[in-house]
Amino acid sequence: MSDDIRILIVEDNKPYATTLQKLLETGESMSHVETFFDGESCLAALADQDYPKVDIIILDLQLPGIGGLAIIPRLKQLIPNLRIL
């Protein structure tokens, strides 16, 4: 279905990220939920032209390496209409 929502989780706490991903995947209109454990890997994936369209990112603000607040402008450059929680 074209109205499905694609969500990325960027969270370094693996048990929390896994639980959140499982919860979100139970939703009817969730086409795909993917987790990244650091900001760098998320940015690298989104910079790939072949990476599928993303609707929402659930972003931890305290990440190892580049923090959540620091990657927000870069995320918005890559996907201007992106919703970030």
C-alpha positions in Angstrom: 0.0 0.0 0.0 1.4 3.4 -0.9 0.1 5.0 2.3 2.4 2.9 4.5 4.7 4.7 6.8 8.5 4.1 6.8 10.2 4.8 10.2 13.8 4.8 11.2 14.9 4.5 14.8 18.3 6.0 15.8 19.0 4.8 19.3 22.2 3.4 20.8 20.4 1.5 23.6 19.9 -1.8 21.8 17.3 -3.3 24.2 15.2 -0.1 24.0 15.6 0.2 20.2 14.6 -3.4 19.7 11.5 -3.1 21.9 10.5 0.1 20.2 11.0 -1.5 16.7 8.8 -4.5 17.7 6.1 -2.2 19.0 6.0 -0.1 15.9 6.0 -3.1 13.5 2.7 -4.2 15.0 1.0 -1.1 13.5 -1.2 -1.7 10.4 0.2 1.0 8.2 3.9 0.5 9.1 5.6 -0.7 6.0 9.0 -0.8 7.4 10.8 0.0 10.6 14.6 0.0 10.7 17.0 0.7 13.5 20.4 2.4 13.5 22.6 2.4 16.6 24.5 5.6 15.8 24.0 8.8 13.8 26.8 8.1 11.3 25.3 4.9 10.0 21.9 6.5 9.7 23.3 9.5 7.7 25.3 7.1 5.4 22.2 5.1 4.7 20.1 8.1 3.9 22.7 9.6 1.7 22.5 6.6 -0.6 20.3 7.5 -3.5 18.9 3.9 -3.6 17.7 4.0 0.0 13.9 3.9 0.3 11.9 7.0 1.2 11.7 7.7 5.0 8.7 9.4 6.6 9.7 9.6 10.3 12.9 9.3 12.3 12.8 8.6 16.1 16.1 10.1 17.2 18.0 9.7 20.4 19.6 13.0 21.3 22.5 11.5 23.2 24.3 9.2 20.7 27.9 8.1 20.6 30.0 10.1 18.1 27.8 12.7 16.4 24.8 13.4 18.7 21.2 13.6 17.8 21.0 17.4 17.8 24.0 17.7 15.6 22.6 15.4 12.9 19.2 17.1 12.6 20.4 19.8 10.1 22.1 17.1 8.0 18.9 14.9 8.1 16.8 17.9 7.0 19.3 18.6 4.1 18.9 15.0 2.9 15.1 14.8 3.4 13.5 18.3 3.8 10.0 17.1 4.7 11.3 14.6 7.2 9.5 14.4 10.6 11.8 13.9 13.5 10.7 12.8 17.0 
